[in-house]
Amino acid sequence: MHVYLRDEPVDLEMREVEPEGLLTDDSQLIPVAFFADGNENPSFRAFLPPETIVILHQVIRGPVRLGLMAEEPEDPAQEIQAMVGLTVPIEHLPPGMAAEMEEEDETDDSEPWKSGAGWSAEAWRGDEEGGDDDRPRTIMLAFAPLVRIKRRHPQDFAEELADLLESALAGATKPSLEARVERMLGL
């Protein structure tokens, strides 16, 4: 799993949007779009459970630090499927979440995708060079999928993730369903 963390914080606004026929009427998921730095075009879109919406409202209270998590496909021609997340220092977690994170740290880390509510305990910083640095321990709250159909930097996956996130922040991405249809039609 590759993790790219953007250095500069982003002003992020979350808005509920129309489901555009992609959800059934009885779905518990809420369609939302995320707008970065006042951009009129959404940077990310997601269908989220109400609990995650509540957590995001508690965490997005000013500029946030974003990142991407993705597996590098073996074939450079394959699309990249990433998850956008925001990093949160553990001491700034909403009330009650810090205790949950301590419990997760004691669990088996061999299957990190099974952690609850989209929190990735594996995305914290500080263990790369002995873990003795002064940076605060952080977690990443993964909240929105991001797909790149055709790679721009097939030889450098780190550069690819950085470019993908920057393109999304600029509002230059399409919903993945729309991009896949255009690819299928050869547009």
C-alpha atoms as one frame of an Amber mdcrd trajectory, in Angstrom:
protein
   0.000   0.000   0.000   1.386   3.399  -1.001   0.460   6.493   0.995   1.003
  10.002  -0.336   0.554  12.889   2.119   0.202  16.404   0.770   2.277  18.940
   2.713   0.051  21.992   2.247  -3.302  22.055   4.081  -6.529  22.521   2.104
  -9.756  24.328   2.959 -12.314  21.585   2.405 -16.078  22.003   2.291 -18.461
  19.040   2.361 -21.925  19.404   0.784 -24.768  16.947   0.416 -25.622  16.487
  -3.281 -28.233  14.734  -5.392 -27.635  10.971  -5.783 -28.259  11.234  -9.556
 -30.025   7.862  -9.595 -27.024   5.988  -8.174 -28.673   5.145  -4.828 -31.938
   3.406  -4.049 -34.549   5.313  -2.069 -34.044   3.058   0.963 -30.247   3.450
   1.029 -28.727   4.635   4.295 -25.817   6.257   2.433 -25.644  10.018   1.937
 -24.262  11.419  -1.345 -21.709  14.165  -0.693 -19.227  16.202  -2.674 -16.087
  17.848  -1.341 -14.922  21.217  -2.636 -11.321  22.345  -2.092 -10.118  25.906
  -1.582 -13.374  27.498  -2.790 -13.295  25.714  -6.155 -16.731  25.541  -7.836
 -16.083  22.029  -9.195 -16.109  19.164  -6.701 -12.766  17.556  -5.959 -14.171
  14.312  -4.561 -17.534  12.571  -4.415 -18.674   9.789  -2.103 -21.633   7.912
  -0.695 -21.082   7.824   3.063 -22.896   6.431   6.084 -24.319   9.004   8.524
 -21.722   8.102  11.198 -18.869   9.034   8.864 -20.599  12.312   7.955 -20.775
  13.205  11.663 -17.081  12.428  12.150 -16.102  14.472   9.083 -18.114  17.462
  10.327 -16.191  17.233  13.616 -12.796  16.967  11.916 -13.185  19.481   9.051
 -13.066  22.706  11.048 -10.442  24.595   9.089  -7.628  23.666   6.732  -6.983
  19.911   6.636  -4.091  17.795   5.431  -5.038  15.323   2.706  -3.480  12.167
   1.396  -4.061   9.229  -0.930  -3.772   5.511  -0.292  -3.459   3.116  -3.231
  -2.027  -0.199  -4.343   0.200   0.112  -7.394  -1.200  -2.069 -10.187   1.252
  -4.598 -11.610   0.352  -3.506 -15.153   0.937   0.235 -15.786  -2.025   0.167
 -18.213  -4.445  -0.661 -15.368  -6.414   2.083 -13.695  -5.428   3.333 -10.267
  -8.000   2.979  -7.528  -7.146   5.215  -4.586  -8.837   6.428  -1.424  -8.643
  10.080  -0.416  -8.231  10.679   3.264  -7.471  13.391   5.708  -4.813  13.062
   8.323  -5.738  13.812  11.882  -3.294  13.969  14.806  -4.512  11.499  17.402
  -4.758  14.232  20.049  -7.258  16.099  17.800  -9.634  13.180  17.306 -13.305
  13.741  18.184 -14.258  12.718  21.745 -14.376   8.951  22.137 -12.329   8.211
  19.009  -8.915   8.236  20.747  -9.906   5.302  22.963 -11.110   3.376  19.888
  -7.771   3.996  18.164  -5.837   2.676  21.180  -7.950  -0.498  21.078  -7.312
  -0.899  17.327  -3.561  -0.575  17.906  -3.712  -3.698  20.058  -5.485  -5.722
  17.333  -3.900  -7.748  14.541  -2.543  -5.393  11.851  -2.292  -8.108   9.202
  -5.690  -7.033   7.781  -5.825  -3.201   8.114  -8.836  -2.863   5.809 -11.004
  -4.385   8.543 -10.583  -1.357  10.809 -13.858   0.395  11.488 -15.408   3.604
  10.157 -12.834   4.145   7.424 -10.004   4.910   9.869  -6.659   3.540   8.805
  -4.395   3.010  11.781  -1.671   1.964   9.343  -1.366   5.426   7.793   0.249
   7.084  10.790   3.616   8.724  10.454   6.731   8.183  12.447   7.930   4.588
  12.118   9.986   5.015   8.949  13.348   5.737  10.572  13.210   4.232  14.008
  10.118   6.118  15.168  12.077   8.553  17.360  11.119  11.787  15.567   9.034
  14.559  17.082   6.171  14.448  14.577   2.782  13.715  16.132   1.229  10.331
  15.510  -1.590  10.697  13.008  -4.249   8.538  11.433  -5.901   8.834   8.066
  -9.656   8.966   7.699 -10.345   7.572   4.227 -13.571   9.099   2.916 -13.729
   9.195  -0.889 -12.632   6.978  -3.775 -10.537   8.458  -6.546  -9.796   6.651
  -9.805  -7.354   7.406 -12.593  -8.266   5.551 -15.767  -5.052   6.257 -17.702
  -1.756   6.888 -15.955   0.257  10.020 -16.652   3.431   8.887 -14.834   3.704
   5.121 -15.444   7.340   5.015 -14.255   6.830   6.859 -10.936   3.882   5.824
  -8.765   4.591   8.461  -6.098   4.458  11.184  -8.762   1.268   9.597 -10.125
  -0.451   9.827  -6.725   0.683  13.415  -6.207  -0.597  14.377  -9.676  -3.898
  12.559  -9.108  -4.546  14.397  -5.849  -3.565  17.783  -7.287  -5.830  17.219
 -10.320  -8.720  16.369  -8.018  -8.111  19.428  -5.837  -8.230  21.599  -8.966
 -11.630  20.086  -9.803 -10.241  18.526 -12.983 -11.608  15.026 -12.362 -14.807
  13.344 -13.477 -16.981  10.873 -11.618 -15.436   7.434 -12.164 -18.554   6.072
 -13.880 -18.479   8.933 -16.414 -14.743   8.454 -17.063 -15.167   4.706 -17.587
 -18.036   5.228 -20.051 -15.941   7.759 -22.008 -13.039   5.299 -22.073 -15.324
   2.529 -23.324 -16.693   4.823 -26.063 -13.182   5.932 -27.025 -13.814   9.605
 -26.202
